[in-house]
Amino acid sequence: MLATSPDLPPARDELLEAQRQIRQLKDTIAALRAQLEQAETVRREAVQATAAGGQDEIRQLQNTVASLRDELSALAAAKTDAVQAAVAAGQDEAKQLHTTIQALRDETDRLNFAHAAERDRLQQAANDELKQLRETIATLRSHLEAKHGR
């Protein structure tokens, strides 16, 4: 608490202290709000980077699958024995690619779920903190009003 100034009455000192505390609370709220916004930005960028990376990988795999199918079509014109061997190899490779694509889709779904859960956790924490700050402000306000007879 500030030392009582001989020029100011004690109520004035208390008012100055209350104003200083309010200013500190406002500064704290602004800092917390900035941290929350920064966390949301980081989370949003991470989600976007993950989604973009997954989409690029899926697109590349789709292009690879399309390319392999074109190659299989070109081999269809060759001798029957060569065609049968190429089809068998192509089907095996296509199955592996489908398995890989499914694994990538599963991983993308898992990452999306994890990011959503983290976003929800951060939002809940922010809401809880905001509620606590509002309750603190209300308590401080009621204490101030009680001291000043309002």
FIGUMAR-376471 format. One record per atom (N, C-alpha, C): residue in one letter; atom name; residue number from 1; x negated, y negated, z. Coordinates in steps of 0.001 Angstrom, whole numbers, plus 524288, in hexadecimal, padded with zeros to 5 digits. Example, Ala and Ser with C-alpha at 12.3 -4.5 7.8 and 13.67 -1.06 7.14 Angstrom:
ATOM_drenba_zator_kemar_east_north_up
ATOM_A_N_1_7CC7A_8163A_81E78
ATOM_A_CA_1_7CFF4_81194_81E78
ATOM_A_C_1_7CC70_80CE4_81E78
ATOM_S_N_2_7CDCE_808CA_81BA8
ATOM_S_CA_2_7CA9A_80424_81BE4
ATOM_S_C_2_7CD9C_7FFE2_81EBE
END
This chain:
ATOM_drenba_zator_kemar_east_north_up
ATOM_M_N_1_7FCB9_8048D_80000
ATOM_M_CA_1_80000_80000_80000
ATOM_M_C_1_7FC8A_7FB32_80000
ATOM_L_N_2_7FE3A_7F70A_7FDBF
ATOM_L_CA_2_7FB3E_7F22E_7FD7F
ATOM_L_C_2_7FAEB_7EFBC_802E7
ATOM_A_N_3_7F693_7ED1D_803EC
ATOM_A_CA_3_7F60A_7EA57_808DE
ATOM_A_C_3_7F9C1_7E5B8_808D7
ATOM_T_N_4_7FBF2_7E49A_80D46
ATOM_T_CA_4_7FFAB_7E047_80DA7
ATOM_T_C_4_7FCBD_7DB2D_80CF3
ATOM_S_N_5_7FE86_7D816_80960
ATOM_S_CA_5_7FC1F_7D302_8085D
ATOM_S_C_5_7FE6A_7CF18_80C27
ATOM_P_N_6_7FB2E_7CB99_80E2C
ATOM_P_CA_6_7FD52_7C7C2_811DA
ATOM_P_C_6_8012C_7C418_80F2C
ATOM_D_N_7_800BF_7C36F_809F2
ATOM_D_CA_7_80427_7BFD8_8071B
ATOM_D_C_7_80967_7C24B_805C5
ATOM_L_N_8_809AE_7C786_8058C
ATOM_L_CA_8_80E77_7CA13_803D3
ATOM_L_C_8_81109_7CCE6_80866
ATOM_P_N_9_81636_7CCC0_80886
ATOM_P_CA_9_818E1_7CFAB_80CAD
ATOM_P_C_9_8185B_7D58A_80BA3
ATOM_P_N_10_81901_7D8E4_80F9F
ATOM_P_CA_10_81871_7DE93_80EFA
ATOM_P_C_10_81C26_7E0C8_80AE3
ATOM_A_N_11_820DC_7DEC8_80A50
ATOM_A_CA_11_8248C_7E0C4_8066A
ATOM_A_C_11_8225C_7DFF8_800F1
ATOM_R_N_12_81FA7_7DBB9_80020
ATOM_R_CA_12_81D4A_7DA93_7FAF6
ATOM_R_C_12_81907_7DEA1_7F9BE
ATOM_D_N_13_815F5_7DFF0_7FDCF
ATOM_D_CA_13_811E7_7E3F2_7FD15
ATOM_D_C_13_8145D_7E936_7FBB5
ATOM_E_N_14_818A3_7EA85_7FE51
ATOM_E_CA_14_81B4D_7EF7A_7FD32
ATOM_E_C_14_81D7C_7EF78_7F7AA
ATOM_L_N_15_81F81_7EB0D_7F60A
ATOM_L_CA_15_8218E_7EA99_7F0B7
ATOM_L_C_15_81D29_7EB49_7ECC2
ATOM_L_N_16_818C4_7E8D3_7EDD6
ATOM_L_CA_16_81444_7E966_7EA45
ATOM_L_C_16_81271_7EF10_7EA1C
ATOM_E_N_17_8126D_7F1A9_7EE8F
ATOM_E_CA_17_810DD_7F72B_7EEC1
ATOM_E_C_17_814C1_7FA8B_7EBAF
ATOM_A_N_18_819C5_7F978_7EC5A
ATOM_A_CA_18_81DC8_7FC66_7E980
ATOM_A_C_18_81D38_7FB80_7E3A3
ATOM_Q_N_19_81C2A_7F6B0_7E222
ATOM_Q_CA_19_81B6F_7F580_7DC8C
ATOM_Q_C_19_8169F_7F844_7DA75
ATOM_R_N_20_8127D_7F879_7DD9A
ATOM_R_CA_20_80DBF_7FB3B_7DBF4
ATOM_R_C_20_80EEF_80111_7DB3D
ATOM_Q_N_21_811E1_8034C_7DED7
ATOM_Q_CA_21_81345_808D0_7DE7B
ATOM_Q_C_21_816AB_809D6_7D9B2
ATOM_I_N_22_81A55_80668_7D8B7
ATOM_I_CA_22_81DAE_806F5_7D40E
ATOM_I_C_22_81A5B_806B7_7CF28
ATOM_R_N_23_816AD_80316_7CF04
ATOM_R_CA_23_81332_8028C_7CA7B
ATOM_R_C_23_80FFD_80795_7C9BD
ATOM_Q_N_24_80E1C_809C0_7CE2C
ATOM_Q_CA_24_80B2A_80EA1_7CDDE
ATOM_Q_C_24_80E99_81311_7CBD5
ATOM_L_N_25_81375_8134D_7CDB0
ATOM_L_CA_25_81707_81767_7CBDA
ATOM_L_C_25_81825_816CB_7C608
ATOM_K_N_26_818E6_811FF_7C461
ATOM_K_CA_26_819D5_81116_7BECC
ATOM_K_C_26_81513_812AB_7BB9D
ATOM_D_N_27_81068_81165_7BD96
ATOM_D_CA_27_80B9D_812FC_7BADD
ATOM_D_C_27_80B31_818EB_7BAA8
ATOM_T_N_28_80C97_81B79_7BEFC
ATOM_T_CA_28_80C74_82130_7BF29
ATOM_T_C_28_81055_8237E_7BB4A
ATOM_I_N_29_81502_82159_7BB24
ATOM_I_CA_29_81905_8233A_7B779
ATOM_I_C_29_81719_82284_7B1E0
ATOM_A_N_30_814CC_81E03_7B0AF
ATOM_A_CA_30_812DE_81D12_7AB62
ATOM_A_C_30_80E8D_820F1_7AA04
ATOM_A_N_31_80B08_821F6_7ADBD
ATOM_A_CA_31_806CF_825AC_7ACBA
ATOM_A_C_31_808F6_82B29_7ABE7
ATOM_L_N_32_80CC0_82CBD_7AF1D
ATOM_L_CA_32_80F1C_831EC_7AE82
ATOM_L_C_32_81214_8325E_7A962
ATOM_R_N_33_814BA_82E32_7A7F0
ATOM_R_CA_33_81790_82E32_7A2FB
ATOM_R_C_33_813C0_82ED1_79E6F
ATOM_A_N_34_80F48_82C08_79EBB
ATOM_A_CA_34_80B54_82C6F_79A9A
ATOM_A_C_34_80918_831F3_79A5A
ATOM_Q_N_35_80826_83450_79EEC
ATOM_Q_CA_35_80631_839AD_79EFE
ATOM_Q_C_35_80A30_83D6C_79CA6
ATOM_L_N_36_80F15_83CAA_79DF0
ATOM_L_CA_36_81333_84003_79BD3
ATOM_L_C_36_81380_83F7D_795E4
ATOM_E_N_37_81342_83AAD_79403
ATOM_E_CA_37_81370_839D6_78E5F
ATOM_E_C_37_80EB2_83C43_78BB7
ATOM_Q_N_38_80A26_83BD0_78E34
ATOM_Q_CA_38_8056C_83E27_78BEE
ATOM_Q_C_38_805DF_84419_78BD8
ATOM_A_N_39_807E2_84660_7900F
ATOM_A_CA_39_80893_84C10_7903A
ATOM_A_C_39_80C6C_84DD5_78C03
ATOM_E_N_40_81096_84AE1_78B53
ATOM_E_CA_40_8146D_84C35_78740
ATOM_E_C_40_811F4_84BD5_781D9
ATOM_T_N_41_80EB7_847D3_78109
ATOM_T_CA_41_80C17_84735_77BFE
ATOM_T_C_41_80863_84BC6_77B04
ATOM_V_N_42_80565_84D43_77EF5
ATOM_V_CA_42_801C4_851A7_77E6A
ATOM_V_C_42_804C5_856A7_77D41
ATOM_R_N_43_80913_8576D_78014
ATOM_R_CA_43_80C34_85C26_77F3E
ATOM_R_C_43_80E8C_85C35_779C5
ATOM_R_N_44_8108E_857B0_7781F
ATOM_R_CA_44_812E7_8574F_772EE
ATOM_R_C_44_80ED2_85858_76EB0
ATOM_E_N_45_80A25_85636_76F66
ATOM_E_CA_45_805FC_8571A_76B91
ATOM_E_C_45_80460_85CD5_76B6A
ATOM_A_N_46_80438_85F4E_76FFA
ATOM_A_CA_46_802D5_864D7_7702B
ATOM_A_C_46_806F7_8682A_76D71
ATOM_V_N_47_80BDF_866E7_76E61
ATOM_V_CA_47_81020_869C5_76BCB
ATOM_V_C_47_80FD7_86903_765E0
ATOM_Q_N_48_80EFB_86420_7643B
ATOM_Q_CA_48_80EA5_86306_75EA4
ATOM_Q_C_48_809F7_865C5_75C2A
ATOM_A_N_49_80582_865C5_75EE0
ATOM_A_CA_49_800D8_86853_75CC6
ATOM_A_C_49_801BB_86E35_75C53
ATOM_T_N_50_80435_87073_76045
ATOM_T_CA_50_8054B_8760E_76027
ATOM_T_C_50_8090E_8775C_75BB7
ATOM_A_N_51_80D29_87446_75B36
ATOM_A_CA_51_81104_8753C_75716
ATOM_A_C_51_80E89_8748D_751B3
ATOM_A_N_52_80B61_8707B_7510C
ATOM_A_CA_52_808E2_86F87_74BFA
ATOM_A_C_52_80518_873EC_74AA9
ATOM_G_N_53_8021B_875A1_74E90
ATOM_G_CA_53_7FE67_879E5_74DA9
ATOM_G_C_53_8013D_87EE7_74C31
ATOM_G_N_54_80579_88003_74EE9
ATOM_G_CA_54_80889_884BC_74DB7
ATOM_G_C_54_80AF1_88476_7484C
ATOM_Q_N_55_80CFA_87FE2_746D9
ATOM_Q_CA_55_80F57_87F4A_741AD
ATOM_Q_C_55_80B45_87FF2_73D61
ATOM_D_N_56_8069D_87DB1_73E1B
ATOM_D_CA_56_80276_87E44_73A30
ATOM_D_C_56_800E7_883F9_7399E
ATOM_E_N_57_80065_886A1_73E03
ATOM_E_CA_57_7FEDD_88C1C_73DD9
ATOM_E_C_57_80316_88F6A_73B2D
ATOM_I_N_58_807FF_88E5F_73C68
ATOM_I_CA_58_80C4F_8913A_739ED
ATOM_I_C_58_80C54_8902E_73412
ATOM_R_N_59_80B93_88B36_732A3
ATOM_R_CA_59_80B7C_889CC_72D16
ATOM_R_C_59_806FE_88C9E_72A45
ATOM_Q_N_60_80273_88CD4_72CBA
ATOM_Q_CA_60_7FE01_88F8B_72A5D
ATOM_Q_C_60_7FF29_89560_729C3
ATOM_L_N_61_80180_897A9_72DCD
ATOM_L_CA_61_802D5_89D37_72D78
ATOM_L_C_61_806FD_89E34_7294C
ATOM_Q_N_62_80ABA_89AAF_728DD
ATOM_Q_CA_62_80EB2_89B43_724C7
ATOM_Q_C_62_80C30_89ADE_71F61
ATOM_N_N_63_80887_89743_71EC1
ATOM_N_CA_63_805B5_896CC_719C6
ATOM_N_C_63_80280_89BAF_718AE
ATOM_T_N_64_80021_89DD9_71CD5
ATOM_T_CA_64_7FD16_8A2A6_71C31
ATOM_T_C_64_800A2_8A722_71A8B
ATOM_V_N_65_8051E_8A790_71D22
ATOM_V_CA_65_808D9_8ABB2_71BBF
ATOM_V_C_65_80AAD_8AB04_71615
ATOM_A_N_66_80BF4_8A632_71498
ATOM_A_CA_66_80DAD_8A530_70F38
ATOM_A_C_66_8095E_8A68F_70B56
ATOM_S_N_67_8048A_8A528_70CB9
ATOM_S_CA_67_80019_8A660_70951
ATOM_S_C_67_7FF56_8AC45_708BE
ATOM_L_N_68_7FFDE_8AF0F_70D07
ATOM_L_CA_68_7FF54_8B4C0_70CDB
ATOM_L_C_68_803B6_8B743_7099E
ATOM_R_N_69_8085B_8B52B_70A18
ATOM_R_CA_69_80CB1_8B744_706F5
ATOM_R_C_69_80BC9_8B654_70120
ATOM_D_N_70_809B0_8B1BC_6FFC7
ATOM_D_CA_70_80864_8B0AA_6FA4F
ATOM_D_C_70_80445_8B47D_6F84E
ATOM_E_N_71_80066_8B57E_6FBA5
ATOM_E_CA_71_7FC4A_8B922_6FA21
ATOM_E_C_71_7FE8B_8BE9B_6F945
ATOM_L_N_72_8023A_8C031_6FCA1
ATOM_L_CA_72_804B8_8C54E_6FBFA
ATOM_L_C_72_807DE_8C593_6F6E2
ATOM_S_N_73_80A71_8C146_6F58A
ATOM_S_CA_73_80D68_8C126_6F0AA
ATOM_S_C_73_809D4_8C1BB_6EBE8
ATOM_A_N_74_8054B_8BF42_6EC24
ATOM_A_CA_74_8018C_8BFA3_6E7CB
ATOM_A_C_74_7FF6F_8C532_6E73D
ATOM_L_N_75_7FEC2_8C7DC_6EBA1
ATOM_L_CA_75_7FCC3_8CD3D_6EB70
ATOM_L_C_75_800D1_8D11D_6E946
ATOM_A_N_76_805ED_8CF7F_6E969
ATOM_A_CA_76_80A10_8D2FA_6E789
ATOM_A_C_76_80966_8D459_6E1CF
ATOM_A_N_77_806A8_8D10D_6DEE8
ATOM_A_CA_77_805D8_8D201_6D958
ATOM_A_C_77_80197_8D614_6D85D
ATOM_A_N_78_7FE7B_8D767_6DC49
ATOM_A_CA_78_7FA2A_8DB2E_6DB95
ATOM_A_C_78_7FC4C_8E0BA_6DB6C
ATOM_K_N_79_7F8CF_8E47D_6DAE1
ATOM_K_CA_79_7FA5C_8E9FC_6DAA4
ATOM_K_C_79_7FD73_8EB87_6DF7B
ATOM_T_N_80_80098_8EF82_6DF10
ATOM_T_CA_80_80411_8F144_6E33E
ATOM_T_C_80_80105_8F2AB_6E827
ATOM_D_N_81_7FCC0_8F562_6E78D
ATOM_D_CA_81_7F9A2_8F6DA_6EC20
ATOM_D_C_81_7F76A_8F201_6EEE1
ATOM_A_N_82_7F57D_8EE43_6EBD2
ATOM_A_CA_82_7F34D_8E97E_6EE16
ATOM_A_C_82_7F799_8E64C_6F0B0
ATOM_V_N_83_7FC3C_8E63D_6EE44
ATOM_V_CA_83_800A4_8E35B_6F07D
ATOM_V_C_83_80231_8E5BF_6F5B4
ATOM_Q_N_84_802A8_8EAE9_6F5EC
ATOM_Q_CA_84_80443_8ED80_6FAC2
ATOM_Q_C_84_80051_8EC87_6FF22
ATOM_A_N_85_7FB52_8ECA2_6FDD7
ATOM_A_CA_85_7F745_8EBA1_701C8
ATOM_A_C_85_7F781_8E5EB_703A4
ATOM_A_N_86_7F83C_8E25D_6FFF4
ATOM_A_CA_86_7F879_8DCCD_70160
ATOM_A_C_86_7FD55_8DBA2_70498
ATOM_V_N_87_801CC_8DE0A_70331
ATOM_V_CA_87_806A5_8DD33_7061F
ATOM_V_C_87_8060A_8DF34_70BB1
ATOM_A_N_88_803C4_8E3D8_70C4A
ATOM_A_CA_88_80302_8E609_7118A
ATOM_A_C_88_7FF86_8E269_714CF
ATOM_A_N_89_7FB54_8E08B_71280
ATOM_A_CA_89_7F7CC_8DCFD_7155B
ATOM_A_C_89_7FA8A_8D7CC_71682
ATOM_G_N_90_7FD69_8D5E1_712A7
ATOM_G_CA_90_80031_8D0ED_71363
ATOM_G_C_90_8046A_8D151_71788
ATOM_Q_N_91_80734_8D5BE_717A6
ATOM_Q_CA_91_80B47_8D668_71B9D
ATOM_Q_C_91_808EE_8D699_7211D
ATOM_D_N_92_80492_8D93A_72195
ATOM_D_CA_92_801F3_8D96C_726A7
ATOM_D_C_92_80032_8D3FB_7285D
ATOM_E_N_93_7FDE3_8D12A_724AA
ATOM_E_CA_93_7FC13_8CBE4_725E3
ATOM_E_C_93_800B7_8C847_72729
ATOM_A_N_94_8050A_8C8D7_72430
ATOM_A_CA_94_809AF_8C5A7_7253B
ATOM_A_C_94_80BD8_8C6D8_72AA7
ATOM_K_N_95_80BC9_8CBD7_72C14
ATOM_K_CA_95_80DA0_8CD45_7314F
ATOM_K_C_95_80A2F_8CAC2_7357A
ATOM_Q_N_96_8050F_8CAD4_7349A
ATOM_Q_CA_96_8017F_8C85C_73856
ATOM_Q_C_96_80275_8C275_73894
ATOM_L_N_97_80367_8C019_7340E
ATOM_L_CA_97_8047D_8BA7E_733F4
ATOM_L_C_97_8099B_8B93F_736BF
ATOM_H_N_98_80D8A_8BC81_735F1
ATOM_H_CA_98_81282_8BBA7_738A4
ATOM_H_C_98_811C6_8BC3F_73E8A
ATOM_T_N_99_80EA1_8C01B_74003
ATOM_T_CA_99_80D7C_8C0CC_74592
ATOM_T_C_99_80AA7_8BBFC_747AE
ATOM_T_N_100_806EE_8BA07_744B1
ATOM_T_CA_100_80409_8B559_74640
ATOM_T_C_100_807B0_8B0A8_74686
ATOM_I_N_101_80B05_8B017_7429C
ATOM_I_CA_101_80EC4_8ABBE_74299
ATOM_I_C_101_81255_8AC10_7475E
ATOM_Q_N_102_81432_8B0B0_7488C
ATOM_Q_CA_102_817A4_8B14E_74D14
ATOM_Q_C_102_814B2_8B00C_75212
ATOM_A_N_103_80FD8_8B1C1_75267
ATOM_A_CA_103_80CB9_8B091_75710
ATOM_A_C_103_80BF5_8AAA9_7578D
ATOM_L_N_104_80B0D_8A809_75333
ATOM_L_CA_104_80A6E_8A25A_7534D
ATOM_L_C_104_80F8A_89FA8_754C8
ATOM_R_N_105_813D6_8A19E_752D2
ATOM_R_CA_105_818E8_89F63_75448
ATOM_R_C_105_819F5_8A021_75A1B
ATOM_D_N_106_818BB_8A4D4_75C0F
ATOM_D_CA_106_81974_8A5D9_761A5
ATOM_D_C_106_81611_8A228_764ED
ATOM_E_N_107_81135_8A162_76341
ATOM_E_CA_107_80DB4_89DDE_76612
ATOM_E_C_107_80FBD_89844_765E2
ATOM_T_N_108_811BE_89696_7615B
ATOM_T_CA_108_813EB_89159_760DF
ATOM_T_C_108_8189E_890BC_7647F
ATOM_D_N_109_81C03_894A8_764AF
ATOM_D_CA_109_82083_8947F_76836
ATOM_D_C_109_81EC4_89433_76DE6
ATOM_R_N_110_81AC5_8973A_76F36
ATOM_R_CA_110_818C5_8973B_77491
ATOM_R_C_110_816A0_891D8_775FC
ATOM_L_N_111_813A9_88F8B_7726F
ATOM_L_CA_111_8116D_88A5C_77368
ATOM_L_C_111_815B7_88641_773DC
ATOM_N_N_112_819A1_88694_77082
ATOM_N_CA_112_81DFD_882D8_770D0
ATOM_N_C_112_820C9_88353_77607
ATOM_F_N_113_8219F_88821_777CA
ATOM_F_CA_113_8242C_888FD_77CCE
ATOM_F_C_113_820CE_886CF_78135
ATOM_A_N_114_81BB9_887C9_78102
ATOM_A_CA_114_8182D_885DB_7851A
ATOM_A_C_114_81825_87FE8_7853C
ATOM_H_N_115_8180E_87D7C_78098
ATOM_H_CA_115_81811_877C9_78067
ATOM_H_C_115_81D45_8759A_78266
ATOM_A_N_116_8217D_87831_78124
ATOM_A_CA_116_82697_87668_7830B
ATOM_A_C_116_826DA_876E9_788F9
ATOM_A_N_117_824DD_87B33_78B08
ATOM_A_CA_117_824E2_87BEA_790B0
ATOM_A_C_117_82181_877CA_79353
ATOM_E_N_118_81D0A_876AE_7911F
ATOM_E_CA_118_81995_872A8_7934D
ATOM_E_C_118_81C29_86D4C_79300
ATOM_R_N_119_81EBE_86C2F_78E95
ATOM_R_CA_119_8217E_86734_78E02
ATOM_R_C_119_825C0_866C1_7922D
ATOM_D_N_120_828AD_86AFA_792FB
ATOM_D_CA_120_82CD6_86AF0_796E5
ATOM_D_C_120_82A90_86A33_79C58
ATOM_R_N_121_8262E_86CBD_79D6B
ATOM_R_CA_121_823B6_86C40_7A28C
ATOM_R_C_121_821EA_866A0_7A368
ATOM_L_N_122_81F70_86454_79F71
ATOM_L_CA_122_81D9E_85EF3_79FE2
ATOM_L_C_122_82234_85B31_7A080
ATOM_Q_N_123_82666_85C23_79DA5
ATOM_Q_CA_123_82B01_858C2_79E0D
ATOM_Q_C_123_82D5E_85923_7A381
ATOM_Q_N_124_82DB1_85DEC_7A59A
ATOM_Q_CA_124_82FE1_85E9C_7AAD4
ATOM_Q_C_124_82C71_85BEB_7AEE2
ATOM_A_N_125_82751_85C77_7AE4E
ATOM_A_CA_125_823C0_859E7_7B1FA
ATOM_A_C_125_82453_85402_7B1AF
ATOM_A_N_126_824C9_851F9_7ACFE
ATOM_A_CA_126_8256F_84C59_7AC50
ATOM_A_C_126_82A9C_84A8E_7AEB1
ATOM_N_N_127_82EBB_84D8D_7ADD8
ATOM_N_CA_127_833D9_84C36_7B013
ATOM_N_C_127_833A2_84C54_7B60B
ATOM_D_N_128_83111_8505D_7B829
ATOM_D_CA_128_83096_850C3_7BDD7
ATOM_D_C_128_82D85_84C23_7C009
ATOM_E_N_129_82954_84ACC_7BD66
ATOM_E_CA_129_82625_8466B_7BF34
ATOM_E_C_129_8292D_8414B_7BEC9
ATOM_L_N_130_82BFD_84091_7BA89
ATOM_L_CA_130_82F21_83BE1_7B9D8
ATOM_L_C_130_83350_83B8B_7BE1A
ATOM_K_N_131_835D0_83FE9_7BF52
ATOM_K_CA_131_839BF_84006_7C36F
ATOM_K_C_131_83757_83E8C_7C8A9
ATOM_Q_N_132_832C5_840C3_7C9B4
ATOM_Q_CA_132_8301D_83F90_7CE9A
ATOM_Q_C_132_82EA6_839CC_7CEE7
ATOM_L_N_133_82CC5_837AD_7CA96
ATOM_L_CA_133_82B64_83222_7CA82
ATOM_L_C_133_8303C_82EBE_7CB5D
ATOM_R_N_134_83484_83032_7C8EF
ATOM_R_CA_134_83956_82D34_7C9A8
ATOM_R_C_134_83B33_82D7B_7CF52
ATOM_E_N_135_83AB7_8321E_7D1A5
ATOM_E_CA_135_83C42_832A3_7D71E
ATOM_E_C_135_838B4_82F5E_7DA9F
ATOM_T_N_136_833B3_82F4F_7D962
ATOM_T_CA_136_82FFA_82C2A_7DC67
ATOM_T_C_136_8314B_8265F_7DBE4
ATOM_I_N_137_83283_824B7_7D73A
ATOM_I_CA_137_833F0_81F44_7D654
ATOM_I_C_137_838EB_81DEE_7D958
ATOM_A_N_138_83CBC_82169_7D92C
ATOM_A_CA_138_841A3_8207B_7DBF1
ATOM_A_C_138_840B0_8203B_7E1D1
ATOM_T_N_139_83D61_8239A_7E3CF
ATOM_T_CA_139_83C24_82395_7E968
ATOM_T_C_139_83962_81E8A_7EAE6
ATOM_L_N_140_8358E_81D16_7E7C7
ATOM_L_CA_140_832C0_8183A_7E8DB
ATOM_L_C_140_83664_8138C_7E88A
ATOM_R_N_141_839C9_81396_7E4B0
ATOM_R_CA_141_83D78_80F46_7E40E
ATOM_R_C_141_84123_80EF5_7E8CC
ATOM_S_N_142_84313_81373_7EA94
ATOM_S_CA_142_846A0_81365_7EF12
ATOM_S_C_142_843C6_811A9_7F401
ATOM_H_N_143_83EC1_81330_7F496
ATOM_H_CA_143_83BBD_8116C_7F90C
ATOM_H_C_143_83AF4_80B73_7F8C6
ATOM_L_N_144_839CA_80986_7F43E
ATOM_L_CA_144_8390D_803EA_7F392
ATOM_L_C_144_83E1D_800F4_7F4A0
ATOM_E_N_145_84268_80306_7F292
ATOM_E_CA_145_84770_80071_7F35F
ATOM_E_C_145_848FD_800AC_7F921
ATOM_A_N_146_847C1_804EA_7FBB9
ATOM_A_CA_146_848FF_80570_80150
ATOM_A_C_146_845BD_8018F_8047E
ATOM_K_N_147_840E3_800C9_802F4
ATOM_K_CA_147_83D90_7FD14_805BC
ATOM_K_C_147_83F4D_7F77A_804DA
ATOM_H_N_148_8415F_7F671_80053
ATOM_H_CA_148_842D2_7F11A_7FEF3
ATOM_H_C_148_848B5_7F02D_7FF69
ATOM_G_N_149_84B78_7F3D1_801A9
ATOM_G_CA_149_85102_7F31D_802D3
ATOM_G_C_149_85482_7F2EA_7FE07
ATOM_R_N_150_8534E_7F58E_7F9E5
ATOM_R_CA_150_85693_7F584_7F534
ATOM_R_C_150_85A30_7FA18_7F534
END
